[in-house]
């Protein structure tokens, strides 16, 4: 049973690391696209600024959830009581990310 709990914690940490990477890529990609749109010399810089804000906000949210998953994984591996409940909640929420969360 100890090996299974350690494996679940490791999987949460891997998933969290992927989430942090995806959040960084999303944020940098959208912000970069917004900068290109803002400097391109169009009529308005508003769409570019909107892309920058959306990229930074959603990138930070995705990376924040990834950091929480890493923390839950570390807590599960350390047998913390809060991590068991958090792992079950995160597992239930991950069911909404079809097809990855249901695999």
Secondary structure, 3 states (H helix, E strand, C coil): CHHHHHHHHHHHHHHHHHHHHHHHHHHHHHHHHHHHHHHCCCCCCHHHHHHHHHHHHHHHHHHHHHHHHHHHHHHHHCCCHHHHHHHHHHHHHHCCCCCCCCC
